[in-house]
């Protein structure tokens, strides 16, 4: 006679709290953890975890699955790397609220900021909502491989209230501010986890127009904060001005946190250009704010934020050259055949990028600092292997060298540009930010940047590179790494019912072969709506991933189970065994 739905036997249990591991069993019933320790009762299904790591399901608080959750059931690549809960609606961009005549504006913004092709959204989005509560209703009927929670995006909110005035970044009226405040409160009460905005100058439409929220005055941002305060719930997520003064930007964020009386998180990177010490200034200000009683965290990334170039991807060194335009939409084999023509090669090498979006031009012009990505990928490359340095050794131009690299493997070669968190050939800055007491791991951007970034694999990277394979003195303790991937991000956004393996908590579990963990290089697949392409990145070593008590992945292969649902609002920690609230 079986007593439990599932029992995981004899694993090294890291419960997500950061405490020392213990060897034991985990019993699951009804989608929650029923027992941890020695479990004599039988399970309807059992997993032998001897010699394996048993950890909570990972929580990724910075994704853009706002559209993907509506047109497909699997939130890959995040769910390929042990992630069982994702938060979307980041960076101030999304699809709700939205009036029917404003859809094109939000699609153009998402295409420019998050590199989601327009045709994919046109084909994939059902648009069966207008208000943010209606958007949540559309998500609620979805069956997924992970749980999803949403934030209300500032740019969409601004466009909804102000229409064309928002796109031209006019200042709001007092009536506009009052409406944005009220709609923020409405969204939180309907189940949004928070509100998000961006001050990042790189966030533009395809045509190069700045995001509607970008230069919003403090009064407008404080109106959103007041909306959270009115609701008495939610988190404020913000991307500060990457070229702004750290002290000034942080002062603004302190005032937002004080006005909202709610937690605030902001994106923090060590940029490849600009003030190299800005990240330290932010951390100093962060420590001071928390000492003063403000609940503020920096979202940081544990490896370089890496731009990828390739003939199948959104950008490469010649993608914006006039002579390449005729090749842009050709199948890969035809592109390669054309580029092997010495006449076209000479033309492309003689041209320079042309595009109305200066961000795109800058991306293309930065390729000299990129590296040929191998398999397995090296996210801490030797500076001597950069395209620029290797071209110098060969007495050719960087463009000539990159041209030949792109034609390798029948045009499937990928170049990797460490855009942030990589300096002087090492990731010391990324590590220092990752272990800081007031930071939380995030910024994986799953569901976005389909043709230029594949960073949702960071949980695997943390376990492989910072725990198992780190150089002496640079390793991160396994228990603390698992806590950073599970309980810490869950608590930041108010999902206190998960991220911990204890009775009554959500039964989200990973069984991991740490010795066999291996991160593969990204590959291109064409499986989006309308045949759109995206980057995927797999991993070995995930023996099983369990979501809400159901096994969703075995050895990296989807089982077909779709137990994931929309989570509405903050979730309290269980008060007793078996207790679990899902609003």
Secondary structure, 3 states (H helix, E strand, C coil): CCCEEEEEEEEEEECCCCCCCEEEEEEEECCEEEEEECCCCCEEEEEECCCCEEEECEEECCCCCCCHHHHCCCCCCHHHHCEEEEEECCCCCCCCCCCHHHHHHHHHHHHHHHCCCHHHHHHHCCCCCCCHHHHHHHHHCCCECCEEEECEEHHHHHHHHHCHHHHCCCCCCHHHHHHHHHHHHHHHHHCCCEEEEECCCCCECCCCCECCCCCCCHHHHHHHHHHHHHHCCCEEEEECCCCCCHHHHHHHHHHHHHHHCCCEEEECCCECCCCCCHHHHHHHHHHHHHHCCCCEEEEECCCCCEEEECCCCCCCCCCCCHHHHHHCCCCHHHHHHHHCCHHHHHHHHHCCCCCCCHHHHHHHHCHHHCEECCCCCCCCCCHHHCHHHHHHHHCCCHHHHHHHHHCHHHHCCCEEEECECCECCECHHHHHHHCCCCEEECCCCCCCCCCCCCCCCHHHHHHHHHHHCCCCCCCCCHHHHHHHHCHHHHHHCCECCCCCCCCCCECCEEEECCCCCEECCCEEECCCHHHCCEEECCEECEEEEEECCEEEEECCEECCCCCECECCCCECCCCCCCCCCCC
